[in-house]
Amino acid sequence: HWGKRGGFLVKEKKENDKVSIFVTNNHYAPISFKFWFEKSSNMRTSRPLPLSVEIQAHKNYKLLDIEPKAAGLAWSYRYKYRHQLGKLNPSHSKNCTYLPPVPEGSAYKVSQSFNGAFSHSSNYSKYAGDRAMPLNTDVIAARGGIIIERKTDFVLNGMDDKYKRRANVIRILHRDGTIATYAHLEFRTMKFKEGELVKTGQVIGRSGNTGYSTGPHLHFAIHANKNMRLTAVPFQFFNNEKVVAPKQGMLLMNKPAVNI
């Protein structure tokens, strides 16, 4: 779940021979939603299927009505749906640069970067970057936006698959629809709640060693909802007065950023 548990609901309201489908998005970000019939008999819908829509944050939305084509005859249906957090296929500007998410005036080495052999090979993580940072080092927002998720209660780490979903995380929704992920944070060190606005350079939490991790570090990635799947996209840092893509072994230094 993203944001609040149970934050996305699909409900039916039946009245005589008509069924209305309602969708509720209680998250702090838009949801991309696709709805279709897996099976149907003697049915018609008020909107053509398959149906794809975008549902804004904290909205209750009437999707469509379903009713029999021929009254008095048997009718049946079974529907399926998919949903994904975020605006569908957002445009991420190649000219956008990010502030290294480390304390002002500090520098930390990139321990794994784009297409890293250890854990950055999937579409979800191939453009992520890791920074080796001591425990409880301040993590700053590389770009401003709205906090849409925070996981705070994990304390353990390891290389077993069970730890892959047990990292403390902050996710920030940007104005262009992309989402920044800051992972492996320390237990209960988040400075903001879901729904709050943060500015570039503000401290949002502290680095840790939670989840699927071999040592203290910060995992940072930019994701876009591409065709209903969260996919990592390449990004650049404004690093030591230069605009660069992170590379393994590079020192990332926090100095004033531009074009954010």
Contacts in CASP RR format, 6 or more apart in sequence:
PFRMAT RR
TARGET T0000
AUTHOR 0000-0000-0000
METHOD contacts of the structure
MODEL  1
HWGKRGGFLVKEKKENDKVSIFVTNNHYAPISFKFWFEKSSNMRTSRPLP
LSVEIQAHKNYKLLDIEPKAAGLAWSYRYKYRHQLGKLNPSHSKNCTYLP
PVPEGSAYKVSQSFNGAFSHSSNYSKYAGDRAMPLNTDVIAARGGIIIER
KTDFVLNGMDDKYKRRANVIRILHRDGTIATYAHLEFRTMKFKEGELVKT
GQVIGRSGNTGYSTGPHLHFAIHANKNMRLTAVPFQFFNNEKVVAPKQGM
LLMNKPAVNI
1 7 0 8 1.000
2 27 0 8 1.000
2 29 0 8 1.000
2 85 0 8 1.000
2 148 0 8 1.000
2 149 0 8 1.000
2 171 0 8 1.000
3 27 0 8 1.000
3 28 0 8 1.000
3 148 0 8 1.000
3 149 0 8 1.000
3 150 0 8 1.000
3 194 0 8 1.000
4 26 0 8 1.000
4 27 0 8 1.000
4 194 0 8 1.000
6 26 0 8 1.000
7 24 0 8 1.000
7 25 0 8 1.000
7 26 0 8 1.000
7 27 0 8 1.000
8 23 0 8 1.000
8 24 0 8 1.000
8 25 0 8 1.000
8 26 0 8 1.000
8 27 0 8 1.000
8 31 0 8 1.000
8 83 0 8 1.000
9 23 0 8 1.000
9 24 0 8 1.000
9 26 0 8 1.000
10 21 0 8 1.000
10 22 0 8 1.000
10 23 0 8 1.000
10 81 0 8 1.000
11 21 0 8 1.000
11 22 0 8 1.000
11 23 0 8 1.000
11 24 0 8 1.000
12 19 0 8 1.000
12 20 0 8 1.000
12 21 0 8 1.000
12 22 0 8 1.000
13 19 0 8 1.000
13 20 0 8 1.000
13 22 0 8 1.000
14 20 0 8 1.000
17 67 0 8 1.000
17 68 0 8 1.000
17 71 0 8 1.000
17 75 0 8 1.000
18 65 0 8 1.000
18 66 0 8 1.000
18 67 0 8 1.000
19 65 0 8 1.000
19 66 0 8 1.000
19 67 0 8 1.000
20 62 0 8 1.000
20 64 0 8 1.000
20 65 0 8 1.000
20 66 0 8 1.000
21 35 0 8 1.000
21 62 0 8 1.000
21 63 0 8 1.000
21 64 0 8 1.000
21 65 0 8 1.000
21 66 0 8 1.000
21 79 0 8 1.000
22 60 0 8 1.000
22 61 0 8 1.000
22 62 0 8 1.000
22 63 0 8 1.000
23 31 0 8 1.000
23 33 0 8 1.000
23 53 0 8 1.000
23 55 0 8 1.000
23 60 0 8 1.000
23 61 0 8 1.000
23 63 0 8 1.000
24 59 0 8 1.000
24 60 0 8 1.000
24 61 0 8 1.000
25 31 0 8 1.000
25 55 0 8 1.000
25 56 0 8 1.000
25 57 0 8 1.000
25 58 0 8 1.000
25 59 0 8 1.000
25 60 0 8 1.000
25 61 0 8 1.000
26 58 0 8 1.000
27 57 0 8 1.000
27 58 0 8 1.000
27 85 0 8 1.000
27 148 0 8 1.000
28 57 0 8 1.000
28 58 0 8 1.000
28 146 0 8 1.000
28 147 0 8 1.000
28 148 0 8 1.000
28 173 0 8 1.000
28 194 0 8 1.000
28 195 0 8 1.000
29 57 0 8 1.000
29 85 0 8 1.000
29 86 0 8 1.000
29 146 0 8 1.000
29 148 0 8 1.000
29 173 0 8 1.000
29 179 0 8 1.000
30 54 0 8 1.000
30 55 0 8 1.000
30 56 0 8 1.000
30 57 0 8 1.000
30 85 0 8 1.000
30 86 0 8 1.000
30 87 0 8 1.000
31 54 0 8 1.000
31 55 0 8 1.000
31 83 0 8 1.000
31 84 0 8 1.000
31 85 0 8 1.000
31 86 0 8 1.000
32 52 0 8 1.000
32 53 0 8 1.000
32 54 0 8 1.000
32 83 0 8 1.000
32 84 0 8 1.000
32 85 0 8 1.000
32 86 0 8 1.000
32 87 0 8 1.000
32 88 0 8 1.000
32 225 0 8 1.000
32 228 0 8 1.000
33 52 0 8 1.000
33 53 0 8 1.000
33 54 0 8 1.000
33 55 0 8 1.000
33 63 0 8 1.000
33 81 0 8 1.000
33 82 0 8 1.000
33 83 0 8 1.000
34 50 0 8 1.000
34 51 0 8 1.000
34 52 0 8 1.000
34 81 0 8 1.000
34 82 0 8 1.000
34 83 0 8 1.000
34 228 0 8 1.000
35 49 0 8 1.000
35 50 0 8 1.000
35 51 0 8 1.000
35 52 0 8 1.000
35 53 0 8 1.000
35 63 0 8 1.000
35 64 0 8 1.000
35 79 0 8 1.000
35 80 0 8 1.000
35 81 0 8 1.000
36 49 0 8 1.000
36 50 0 8 1.000
36 51 0 8 1.000
36 79 0 8 1.000
36 80 0 8 1.000
36 81 0 8 1.000
37 43 0 8 1.000
37 45 0 8 1.000
37 49 0 8 1.000
37 77 0 8 1.000
37 78 0 8 1.000
37 79 0 8 1.000
37 80 0 8 1.000
38 78 0 8 1.000
38 79 0 8 1.000
38 80 0 8 1.000
39 76 0 8 1.000
39 77 0 8 1.000
39 78 0 8 1.000
40 76 0 8 1.000
40 77 0 8 1.000
40 78 0 8 1.000
41 74 0 8 1.000
41 75 0 8 1.000
41 76 0 8 1.000
41 77 0 8 1.000
42 68 0 8 1.000
42 69 0 8 1.000
42 70 0 8 1.000
42 73 0 8 1.000
42 74 0 8 1.000
42 75 0 8 1.000
42 76 0 8 1.000
43 66 0 8 1.000
43 67 0 8 1.000
43 68 0 8 1.000
43 69 0 8 1.000
43 75 0 8 1.000
43 76 0 8 1.000
43 77 0 8 1.000
44 66 0 8 1.000
44 67 0 8 1.000
44 68 0 8 1.000
44 69 0 8 1.000
45 64 0 8 1.000
45 65 0 8 1.000
45 66 0 8 1.000
46 64 0 8 1.000
46 65 0 8 1.000
46 66 0 8 1.000
47 63 0 8 1.000
47 64 0 8 1.000
51 63 0 8 1.000
51 64 0 8 1.000
52 88 0 8 1.000
53 61 0 8 1.000
53 63 0 8 1.000
54 87 0 8 1.000
54 88 0 8 1.000
55 61 0 8 1.000
66 77 0 8 1.000
68 75 0 8 1.000
69 75 0 8 1.000
82 228 0 8 1.000
83 228 0 8 1.000
84 225 0 8 1.000
84 228 0 8 1.000
84 229 0 8 1.000
84 230 0 8 1.000
85 148 0 8 1.000
85 179 0 8 1.000
85 225 0 8 1.000
85 230 0 8 1.000
86 173 0 8 1.000
86 177 0 8 1.000
86 179 0 8 1.000
86 225 0 8 1.000
87 177 0 8 1.000
87 225 0 8 1.000
88 225 0 8 1.000
88 227 0 8 1.000
88 228 0 8 1.000
89 224 0 8 1.000
89 225 0 8 1.000
89 226 0 8 1.000
89 227 0 8 1.000
90 176 0 8 1.000
90 177 0 8 1.000
90 178 0 8 1.000
90 224 0 8 1.000
90 225 0 8 1.000
91 176 0 8 1.000
92 176 0 8 1.000
92 178 0 8 1.000
92 222 0 8 1.000
92 224 0 8 1.000
92 233 0 8 1.000
92 235 0 8 1.000
93 176 0 8 1.000
95 259 0 8 1.000
96 143 0 8 1.000
96 176 0 8 1.000
96 235 0 8 1.000
96 236 0 8 1.000
96 259 0 8 1.000
96 260 0 8 1.000
97 236 0 8 1.000
97 237 0 8 1.000
97 238 0 8 1.000
97 243 0 8 1.000
97 257 0 8 1.000
97 258 0 8 1.000
97 259 0 8 1.000
97 260 0 8 1.000
98 142 0 8 1.000
98 143 0 8 1.000
98 180 0 8 1.000
98 222 0 8 1.000
98 235 0 8 1.000
98 236 0 8 1.000
98 237 0 8 1.000
98 238 0 8 1.000
98 257 0 8 1.000
98 260 0 8 1.000
99 140 0 8 1.000
99 141 0 8 1.000
99 142 0 8 1.000
99 143 0 8 1.000
99 200 0 8 1.000
99 201 0 8 1.000
99 237 0 8 1.000
99 238 0 8 1.000
99 254 0 8 1.000
99 257 0 8 1.000
99 260 0 8 1.000
100 108 0 8 1.000
100 131 0 8 1.000
100 142 0 8 1.000
100 237 0 8 1.000
100 238 0 8 1.000
100 239 0 8 1.000
100 252 0 8 1.000
100 253 0 8 1.000
100 254 0 8 1.000
101 131 0 8 1.000
101 139 0 8 1.000
101 140 0 8 1.000
101 141 0 8 1.000
101 142 0 8 1.000
101 182 0 8 1.000
101 218 0 8 1.000
101 220 0 8 1.000
102 108 0 8 1.000
102 131 0 8 1.000
102 133 0 8 1.000
102 137 0 8 1.000
102 138 0 8 1.000
102 139 0 8 1.000
102 140 0 8 1.000
102 218 0 8 1.000
102 252 0 8 1.000
102 253 0 8 1.000
102 254 0 8 1.000
103 137 0 8 1.000
103 138 0 8 1.000
103 140 0 8 1.000
103 203 0 8 1.000
103 254 0 8 1.000
104 140 0 8 1.000
104 201 0 8 1.000
104 254 0 8 1.000
104 255 0 8 1.000
105 253 0 8 1.000
105 254 0 8 1.000
105 255 0 8 1.000
106 137 0 8 1.000
106 253 0 8 1.000
106 254 0 8 1.000
107 240 0 8 1.000
107 251 0 8 1.000
107 252 0 8 1.000
107 253 0 8 1.000
107 254 0 8 1.000
108 131 0 8 1.000
108 132 0 8 1.000
108 133 0 8 1.000
108 137 0 8 1.000
108 251 0 8 1.000
108 252 0 8 1.000
109 131 0 8 1.000
109 132 0 8 1.000
109 249 0 8 1.000
109 250 0 8 1.000
109 251 0 8 1.000
109 252 0 8 1.000
110 129 0 8 1.000
110 130 0 8 1.000
110 131 0 8 1.000
110 246 0 8 1.000
110 247 0 8 1.000
110 248 0 8 1.000
110 249 0 8 1.000
110 250 0 8 1.000
110 251 0 8 1.000
110 252 0 8 1.000
111 130 0 8 1.000
111 131 0 8 1.000
111 132 0 8 1.000
111 217 0 8 1.000
111 248 0 8 1.000
111 249 0 8 1.000
112 118 0 8 1.000
112 119 0 8 1.000
112 120 0 8 1.000
112 128 0 8 1.000
112 129 0 8 1.000
112 130 0 8 1.000
112 248 0 8 1.000
113 120 0 8 1.000
113 129 0 8 1.000
113 130 0 8 1.000
113 245 0 8 1.000
113 246 0 8 1.000
113 247 0 8 1.000
113 248 0 8 1.000
113 249 0 8 1.000
113 250 0 8 1.000
114 120 0 8 1.000
114 126 0 8 1.000
114 127 0 8 1.000
114 128 0 8 1.000
114 129 0 8 1.000
114 234 0 8 1.000
114 245 0 8 1.000
114 246 0 8 1.000
114 247 0 8 1.000
115 121 0 8 1.000
115 126 0 8 1.000
115 127 0 8 1.000
116 126 0 8 1.000
116 248 0 8 1.000
119 125 0 8 1.000
119 212 0 8 1.000
120 126 0 8 1.000
120 127 0 8 1.000
120 128 0 8 1.000
120 129 0 8 1.000
120 130 0 8 1.000
123 229 0 8 1.000
123 231 0 8 1.000
123 232 0 8 1.000
124 223 0 8 1.000
124 230 0 8 1.000
124 231 0 8 1.000
124 232 0 8 1.000
125 221 0 8 1.000
125 232 0 8 1.000
126 232 0 8 1.000
127 221 0 8 1.000
127 222 0 8 1.000
127 232 0 8 1.000
127 233 0 8 1.000
127 234 0 8 1.000
127 235 0 8 1.000
128 181 0 8 1.000
128 219 0 8 1.000
128 220 0 8 1.000
128 221 0 8 1.000
128 232 0 8 1.000
129 219 0 8 1.000
129 220 0 8 1.000
129 221 0 8 1.000
129 246 0 8 1.000
130 217 0 8 1.000
130 218 0 8 1.000
130 219 0 8 1.000
130 220 0 8 1.000
131 217 0 8 1.000
131 218 0 8 1.000
131 220 0 8 1.000
131 252 0 8 1.000
132 216 0 8 1.000
132 217 0 8 1.000
133 139 0 8 1.000
133 207 0 8 1.000
133 208 0 8 1.000
133 216 0 8 1.000
133 217 0 8 1.000
133 218 0 8 1.000
134 207 0 8 1.000
134 216 0 8 1.000
135 186 0 8 1.000
135 206 0 8 1.000
135 207 0 8 1.000
135 208 0 8 1.000
135 209 0 8 1.000
135 216 0 8 1.000
136 186 0 8 1.000
136 189 0 8 1.000
136 206 0 8 1.000
136 207 0 8 1.000
136 208 0 8 1.000
137 206 0 8 1.000
137 207 0 8 1.000
137 218 0 8 1.000
138 203 0 8 1.000
138 205 0 8 1.000
138 206 0 8 1.000
138 207 0 8 1.000
139 170 0 8 1.000
139 182 0 8 1.000
139 185 0 8 1.000
139 203 0 8 1.000
139 204 0 8 1.000
139 205 0 8 1.000
139 206 0 8 1.000
139 207 0 8 1.000
139 218 0 8 1.000
140 201 0 8 1.000
140 202 0 8 1.000
140 203 0 8 1.000
140 204 0 8 1.000
140 254 0 8 1.000
141 172 0 8 1.000
141 180 0 8 1.000
141 198 0 8 1.000
141 199 0 8 1.000
141 200 0 8 1.000
141 201 0 8 1.000
141 202 0 8 1.000
141 204 0 8 1.000
142 180 0 8 1.000
142 200 0 8 1.000
142 201 0 8 1.000
142 220 0 8 1.000
142 237 0 8 1.000
143 172 0 8 1.000
143 174 0 8 1.000
143 180 0 8 1.000
143 200 0 8 1.000
143 260 0 8 1.000
144 172 0 8 1.000
144 174 0 8 1.000
144 197 0 8 1.000
144 198 0 8 1.000
144 199 0 8 1.000
144 200 0 8 1.000
144 201 0 8 1.000
144 202 0 8 1.000
144 260 0 8 1.000
145 172 0 8 1.000
145 173 0 8 1.000
145 174 0 8 1.000
145 175 0 8 1.000
145 197 0 8 1.000
145 198 0 8 1.000
145 199 0 8 1.000
146 172 0 8 1.000
146 173 0 8 1.000
146 195 0 8 1.000
146 196 0 8 1.000
146 197 0 8 1.000
146 198 0 8 1.000
147 170 0 8 1.000
147 171 0 8 1.000
147 172 0 8 1.000
147 192 0 8 1.000
147 193 0 8 1.000
147 194 0 8 1.000
147 195 0 8 1.000
147 196 0 8 1.000
147 197 0 8 1.000
147 198 0 8 1.000
147 204 0 8 1.000
148 171 0 8 1.000
148 172 0 8 1.000
148 173 0 8 1.000
148 179 0 8 1.000
148 194 0 8 1.000
148 195 0 8 1.000
149 169 0 8 1.000
149 170 0 8 1.000
149 171 0 8 1.000
149 194 0 8 1.000
150 168 0 8 1.000
150 169 0 8 1.000
150 170 0 8 1.000
150 171 0 8 1.000
150 190 0 8 1.000
150 192 0 8 1.000
150 193 0 8 1.000
150 194 0 8 1.000
151 167 0 8 1.000
151 168 0 8 1.000
151 169 0 8 1.000
152 168 0 8 1.000
152 185 0 8 1.000
152 187 0 8 1.000
152 188 0 8 1.000
152 189 0 8 1.000
152 190 0 8 1.000
153 168 0 8 1.000
153 187 0 8 1.000
153 188 0 8 1.000
154 166 0 8 1.000
154 167 0 8 1.000
154 168 0 8 1.000
154 187 0 8 1.000
154 210 0 8 1.000
154 211 0 8 1.000
155 187 0 8 1.000
155 210 0 8 1.000
156 163 0 8 1.000
156 166 0 8 1.000
156 210 0 8 1.000
156 211 0 8 1.000
157 163 0 8 1.000
157 184 0 8 1.000
157 209 0 8 1.000
157 210 0 8 1.000
157 211 0 8 1.000
157 212 0 8 1.000
157 213 0 8 1.000
157 214 0 8 1.000
157 215 0 8 1.000
158 211 0 8 1.000
158 212 0 8 1.000
158 213 0 8 1.000
158 214 0 8 1.000
159 212 0 8 1.000
159 214 0 8 1.000
161 212 0 8 1.000
163 211 0 8 1.000
163 212 0 8 1.000
163 213 0 8 1.000
164 211 0 8 1.000
164 212 0 8 1.000
166 210 0 8 1.000
166 211 0 8 1.000
166 212 0 8 1.000
167 183 0 8 1.000
167 184 0 8 1.000
167 185 0 8 1.000
167 210 0 8 1.000
167 211 0 8 1.000
167 212 0 8 1.000
167 213 0 8 1.000
167 219 0 8 1.000
168 183 0 8 1.000
168 184 0 8 1.000
168 185 0 8 1.000
168 186 0 8 1.000
168 187 0 8 1.000
168 189 0 8 1.000
168 190 0 8 1.000
168 208 0 8 1.000
168 210 0 8 1.000
168 211 0 8 1.000
169 181 0 8 1.000
169 182 0 8 1.000
169 183 0 8 1.000
169 185 0 8 1.000
170 181 0 8 1.000
170 182 0 8 1.000
170 185 0 8 1.000
170 190 0 8 1.000
170 192 0 8 1.000
170 204 0 8 1.000
170 205 0 8 1.000
171 179 0 8 1.000
171 180 0 8 1.000
171 181 0 8 1.000
171 182 0 8 1.000
172 179 0 8 1.000
172 180 0 8 1.000
172 182 0 8 1.000
172 198 0 8 1.000
172 204 0 8 1.000
173 179 0 8 1.000
174 180 0 8 1.000
177 224 0 8 1.000
178 222 0 8 1.000
178 223 0 8 1.000
178 224 0 8 1.000
178 233 0 8 1.000
179 222 0 8 1.000
179 223 0 8 1.000
179 224 0 8 1.000
179 225 0 8 1.000
179 230 0 8 1.000
180 220 0 8 1.000
180 221 0 8 1.000
180 222 0 8 1.000
180 223 0 8 1.000
181 219 0 8 1.000
181 220 0 8 1.000
181 221 0 8 1.000
181 222 0 8 1.000
181 223 0 8 1.000
182 204 0 8 1.000
182 205 0 8 1.000
182 218 0 8 1.000
182 219 0 8 1.000
182 220 0 8 1.000
183 218 0 8 1.000
183 219 0 8 1.000
183 220 0 8 1.000
183 221 0 8 1.000
184 207 0 8 1.000
184 208 0 8 1.000
184 209 0 8 1.000
184 210 0 8 1.000
184 211 0 8 1.000
184 213 0 8 1.000
184 216 0 8 1.000
184 217 0 8 1.000
184 218 0 8 1.000
184 219 0 8 1.000
185 205 0 8 1.000
185 206 0 8 1.000
185 207 0 8 1.000
185 208 0 8 1.000
185 210 0 8 1.000
185 218 0 8 1.000
186 205 0 8 1.000
186 206 0 8 1.000
186 207 0 8 1.000
186 208 0 8 1.000
186 209 0 8 1.000
186 210 0 8 1.000
187 210 0 8 1.000
189 205 0 8 1.000
189 206 0 8 1.000
190 204 0 8 1.000
190 205 0 8 1.000
191 202 0 8 1.000
191 203 0 8 1.000
191 204 0 8 1.000
191 205 0 8 1.000
192 198 0 8 1.000
192 204 0 8 1.000
198 204 0 8 1.000
200 257 0 8 1.000
200 260 0 8 1.000
207 216 0 8 1.000
207 217 0 8 1.000
207 218 0 8 1.000
208 216 0 8 1.000
208 217 0 8 1.000
208 218 0 8 1.000
209 215 0 8 1.000
209 216 0 8 1.000
209 217 0 8 1.000
221 232 0 8 1.000
222 232 0 8 1.000
222 233 0 8 1.000
222 235 0 8 1.000
223 230 0 8 1.000
223 231 0 8 1.000
223 232 0 8 1.000
223 233 0 8 1.000
224 230 0 8 1.000
224 231 0 8 1.000
224 233 0 8 1.000
225 231 0 8 1.000
234 245 0 8 1.000
235 245 0 8 1.000
236 243 0 8 1.000
236 244 0 8 1.000
236 245 0 8 1.000
237 243 0 8 1.000
237 244 0 8 1.000
237 245 0 8 1.000
237 246 0 8 1.000
237 252 0 8 1.000
238 255 0 8 1.000
238 256 0 8 1.000
238 257 0 8 1.000
238 258 0 8 1.000
238 259 0 8 1.000
238 260 0 8 1.000
239 250 0 8 1.000
239 252 0 8 1.000
239 253 0 8 1.000
239 255 0 8 1.000
240 251 0 8 1.000
240 253 0 8 1.000
240 255 0 8 1.000
241 255 0 8 1.000
244 250 0 8 1.000
246 252 0 8 1.000
END
